[in-house]
C-alpha cells in the first residue's frame, strides 16, 4: 500500500512539483489514507454493507464518515454515477 501511495504522490507532483507547497501534507496524511481507503472500499464492494465489511466498520461509524466525506460529489466528478 505504501508503494501505491508513493507512486500516486510522485505522479501528482511530477507535473507541478509546487502544487503541495502550502498544504500540511505530513499532518494530513492519515486523513488522505482514510479517504482513499474509504473510496476504494466503496468502489470495490459496490454497496455500503460490503464496504463496511471490507473496512471493519459498524454502520454508525461508516455513516458518520460517509456524511463527512462528500462521496457523491467524488463519483460525479469521476463521471461514475453508479455509486
N, C-alpha and C positions, 0 to 999 in steps of 0.2 A: 504494500500500500504506500509505503514511503517513496518508492521509486515512481509510482504514478503521480503522486503529489509533486514530487520534484520535477518530473517531466512537464507537467502542466504549468508549473511556475516558470520553468525555463522557456516554454513556448510563449507564455503570456508576456514575458519580459524581452524576448528576442526582437520583437518589432519595435517596442518602445521601452527601453530599459529604465526610464524615469517614471513610468506610469504608477509605480507603487511608492514613490519617494515620500509622500506626506501621509501615508497610511501606517497605522501602528500594526504592521504585519506580524511581528513576533507576538504581541499581546492578543491579536485576533485569531491566531492560528487555530486554537481549539474550536472556535465558532465556525471557521471555514470548513474544518474537517467534519464537524457535526452536520452542517448544512449539506455538504457533499454526500455524506453517508445517508442522510435522510432522503435526499432527492434520488440517490441511486437505489435505495431500498424500494421507494415508491415506483420507480421505473421498472425495476426487475420484477417485483411482486405483482404490480398492476392493480392491487387492491390495498385498502388501508389495513385490513386484517393481516394480509400477507406481509406487508411492510412492518407491522408491529411484531410479527413473529421473527422476521429477519433481525430486527433491531433489539429484540428482547424488551420491548416497552409494553406497559399496560395502556389501556385505552385513554385514561386520564392524561398521562404524560404525553402520549402521542398526539392527542387532540390539542393539548396546550401548546406543544411545539408547532403543530400544523397551523394554529391560529397566529403564531408569531411570525412564521415564515410564509410569505405570500406565494404559496406554491402554485396557485392557478396562474398568476402573472408569469411565473417562471416557465410553465409549459406553453402558455400563449406566446411568449417571447421566442421560444424554440420552434413554434409552429406546430406543436403537438397538442391537439385539443382532446385526445383520447383519455387523459387522466383528469 
